[in-house]
Amino acid sequence: MKLFDVYPLFDIEIVRGNGCYTYDSAGTEYLDLYGGHAVISVGHSHPHYVQAIKEQAAKLVFYSNSVVNSLQQRLADKLGRISGYDDYQLFLINSGAEANENALKLASFHTARRRIISFAKSFHGRTSLAVEVTDNPRIVSPVNNNGNVTFLPLGDIYAVRAELGKGDVSAVIIEGIQGVGGIQVPSNEFLQQLREECDKHGTVLILDEIQSGYGRSGRFFAHQWAGIRPDIITVAKGIANGFPMGAVLISPKFTPTYGMLGTTFGGNHLACAAAIAVLEIFEREGLVENARRVGDHLLGELAKIPQIKEVRGRGLMIGIEMDRPVKELRTRLLKEQHVFTGVSGTNVIRLLPPLVLTMEQADEFLHRFKLCLENYGL
């Protein structure tokens, strides 16, 4: 059987990792400034994380959600306290797309409405409703295109007001920081205005923190820079450091009923053990503060490089926009300087390193990046 060929691949096989470094099958070391799409939060193969998974796997990997799993409540208690949302409710699933799918469904149950507002350049996942609220027609199949979504320019509160005034909008969904869209940071004022307008019109505000959450922005959630509290928050990526997991944080205004939502694998014992270990490492090593400190340093130093058109982001979620396509630059960073980075669109290099990135590693990246610019003729 062949693999279904939907991923363009670099001819590199990564076989192990340690902290902010990965190693290929030939033994070459790479500085990881991408974390596998922002998934690696506490570093590759962190000893505490590995031990937690080993111990839980030796006891029980899985049983269904028809029985008590005290690990779920342990995770909920710890996540609520660390994130500042201990009065919210937690629903555990397996991925970011699934988190957004359930959030949008829950909003529609709550409001009895079906229309959704999303924003230009948004990315919310590839499942049915999640992809419909994603602003990329190339990945929306006809069966997904059901006319439920109105896309508006990011930051245009007047357009939002006009649509909400029609009285049929179930939810507004917005990323804490747009990732795939090029590291676009919504202003604090815009997020505050969104909160006010949603309250005024009885519309559910959903913050997609799948990429921008879990400490990456230098706050636990990126929307906390604006001092707002959404009705629903979706998370995945860094929640379990590579173990497949997602979650929905749900305001007390929502009342659950049996059968409203459901999952087979979500919140399984092994996933919960992994996620609890991640939060324990967050606390012990101060990773949210580290993301803010090292991220500020990177943002400041990158802003001094004259070849860069613009630097955007918060914490360790950074976009480097060039005045030309960056495909070759990214390839040279990987092949010549042995640095993993990502891209957004055509002209943006995207940095999403593990939150354990040190100042020394950040400076090493800057050194290698500048060498690549020189060798690239910029």
N, C-alpha and C positions, 0 to 999 in steps of 0.2 A: 504493500500500500504506500502511495506517495503522500507526503504532507500537502495540504491545500495551500498553494503558493500565493499568499496574500501579504507577505512581509518582505520588503527589500532588505537583504542581510549584508552586514559587513562579514568578511571572511575571517572571523575571529570567534573562537570558542572559549568563553569564560568558564573556568572550572572550579575556581575557589575565590574567596574574598576575605579581607581582614580590615576592619575599620573603613577607611576611605580609599582602600586599594583593592583592585581585582587583578587576577592572574589568568592568563590564557593557557591553552594546552601546551604551548611551547615554553612556558615559564616566564613570559614577558609581564612585567608589572605595569599597571595602568592606574593613574590618579583618577578617581571616580568623582566627577563633578555633575553627575546626572542621576545617580541612585536608582537606575532602572525606572525612569519616569516618576521620580519623587517617592518611590516606594520604600527605599532603605532609609529609615529615620534614625536608628540607633547604631548604624554601622554594620558592615558585613560580618556575620558570624560572631556577634558579641557574646562573650562567654556566659553571661547571665541568661541571655535569651536562649542560647543553645541548650543550656542545662535545664531551663524550665520546660522546653519542648521535650527533651529526653525523658525527664521525670514523669511528665503527663502521659507521653506515649507509652511508657512502661505500665501505666495504670489503666488508662482508658482513652482511646482516640475519639470515639463517637458513640453517642446514643441520641435518640430522637428528642424533639421538644415536647414529647408527651409525658416526660418525667422531670423532676426537679434537677436543675444543674446549678449548684451554688456558685460555680465559677462565673456564671453570667451576672449574678448580683454583686459579686466581688468586683468584677470589671465595671459595672454600672456605678458602684459607690466610688471607686477610685477615679473614674473618668469624670463623674459629676463634680467631685471635689477639685480636681486639678484644672478642669476647664472652666469652672465657675457656673456650671449648669446643674447643680445637684438637685434642683427642683423639677428637672425635665425627666422624661421617660425615654427608655432606650430600646430600640428594636434592632436586632443583630441579623445581618445577612452576609453575603459573600463577596460583593464587589461594589464599586462606585456606581456603575450604571444601575445596579439593582437597588442601591440606596435611593437614587433619584427617582427611579420607577415607583418605589413605594411611597416616597415623599409626595409626588405629584398625585398619586392615587388617593392618599390620605387627605390631601387638600381638597380634592374633588368630592370625596365623601363628606367632608366637613362643611363645604359651602354649597353643595348641590349644583355647582357650576362646572363648565368644561373648558372654557378658554383660558389660555396661559400666555403670559408675557415673558419673553426671553430677550436676549440682547445680541446685537451684531457681534460676530466672531466668537460666540459662545461655544463651549464644548461641554456636554453633560453625559455622554456615554453613547453606546451603540445598540442598546435594546430598544424595544418598540417606541415607548413614549419618551425615553431619554434621548434617543436620536432625533425624534421629532422636534425637541426643543434645542437641538444643536444646529448652529448656523453653518451648515456645510451640505448643500444639496447633493454633492457627489456621493455621500454615504447614507442618504435618505432614500429608501426604496419606495415604490408606489404604495405598498401596503402600510408603510409607516406614515405616509403623508395624508393625514386625516383632517387638515384644516383647523386644528385646535390651537395653533400657536401664532402669535403676532410678535415679530421681531422688531425691536426698537433700537435706536442708537444708544450706546452706552453713555450715560451721563445726561441724557435729555429728559429731565423731569417733566417738562411741559408735555412731551409726547406721552409719557406714562400717565400723567393726570388725565389727558384726553381719553385714553383707552380705559382707564379705571372708571371714569365717569359714566361709561356705558352700562355699568352694573352687572356685567356677565363674566368678569374675570375671576377664576378660581384662585390662581396663584401667580406670583411674580417669582421667577427663579433667576438667581444671579450668582456668579462665582465671586468668592472673596477677593481673589485676584485671577484674572483670566490667564490660563496657562497656554493652551494650544493657540489661543488668540494673540499671543505675542507678549505676554506679561504686561497686560493692561490693568492698571490699578484704579478701581473706582474711587472717586474722592470720598472723604468722610462726609462731606455735606450731602452728596448724592445718596449715600446709604441712609443717612438720617432722614432725608426727604422721602425716600422709598418707604421707610418704616412708618412715617406719618401718614402718607397717602394710603398705604395698605390698611392701616388702622381705620382711617376715615371711610373706606369703602368695603370693609369686611372681607378683604382679600388676604390670603395666606402668603407670607413672605418666607421664601425658602432660600437659605444660603448654602450654596454648593461649596463646601470646604474640603473637597476630596483631594485636591492638589495643594491648596493654599493653607489648609488647616494642619492640625497636629504639630504646632510649634514652628512651622516653616517660616512664617512671616516675622517671627520675633514676638508674637503673642500666640496664645494657644490657638485661637482662630483669627484669621485676618480681619474679619468684620469687627473684632473687639477694638481695633484702632479707632473705629468710629463711635464706640460706646453704645451700640445698639444691641437688641436681643431679637433675633428672628423667631418666627413661629416654629420652623423646622430647620435643622442643620444636618447636612449629609457629610459623611466621612468615609474614607477607605485609605488607599495608598499606604501612608506611614503607620496606620493603626496597628499592624501586626508585623511590620518589618519584612514583608515578603510572603508571609502566610496569607492565603486568600481570605479576606475579610472586609466587610463594610458595615456601616451602622447608620441609623437615623436617630437623632436626638429630637425629641418631640415635646412641645410645650404642654403644660398642664391643662391648657384649654381644650385639648383633644381627649375624648373619652374612648378608650378601647372597648371593642366587643369581640367575643370569641369568633374567630374565622375572618375577621376584617383583613388581616395580613397573615402571611404564613411563609414558611421556608423549611426545606428538608435539612440542609447542611448548616444554615446560619446559626451562629452562636454555639457551634460544637465545642467539645471539651478541649481539644487541641488548639483550636483557634483562640479560645478565651485565655488559655495558659500563655500563648504567645503574646496576646494583647496586654495582659496584666504585666508580663515581664517588660514590655516596651515602656509602660507607664512608670514602673519601678525604676528603670534606667533613666527616664526623663527626670525624675525627682532626684535621684542620687547624683547625677552628673550635670544637672542644671542645663538641659539641652535647649529649652526655649530661650533662655538668656544667652546661651552660646550662639544660637542662630542669629539673634539680634546683634550681638557684638561683632561676630565675624562677618556677618552680612553687611553691617554698616561699613566695616573696613573695606570689603570688596567693592561695594558700591562707590565709596569715595575714591579708591585707587583707579577703578575702571573709568570714572568720570574724567580723570586726568589724561587719558590716552587719546591723543588728537585724532587718530584714525576712526574712532568710534563716533557714530552719528548721535546716538542717544543711549543712555543706560536707564532701565526702569526696574522697579521691584521693591520688595521689602524683605529683610532678613535674608534667608538663603533661598529665595525665589527671585531670580535675576534674569532680565532680558538684555542682551547686548545687540543693539540694532546697528547694522552697517549700511553704507550707502550702495551696496551691491549684494547679489546673492551670496549666501554663506556656505553653500554645499561643499565647495572645495576647501574652504577654510576649516570647516568642521572635520572633513576627512583628513586634512593635514594635521590637525590637532591630535587626531586619533592615531594615525599611522606614524607621524614623525615625532610628536611630542608625548605620545602615549597618555592622552587625556580624553576621557569620555565626557562629551557634552551632548546637548540636544539642540533641536532647531524648532522654531515656530514660523510657519509660513516660509517665505523666501529669504528674508534679510535678517532674521533674528536668531542669534545663538542663545540657547536657554540653559541656565545653570540651576540644578536642583540637587545639590550634593547631600550626602548624609549629614544630619544635624550635629554630628561629632567632629565636623571639619575644624581643624585647628588654624590659628593664625599663620603658623609656619606652612601648612598645606595650602592655605589661601595664597600666600606669597609665592609659593612654588608654582601654583597655577598661573598667577600673574606673570611670572618670569617666562614660563613656557608659552603663554599666550602672546606675549610681546615678541618672543623669538619667532613664533609662527607668522605674526604680522610682518616682521622684517623679511623673512624668507618668502613670504607670499607677495612681496613687493608693495606693501602698503606703508 
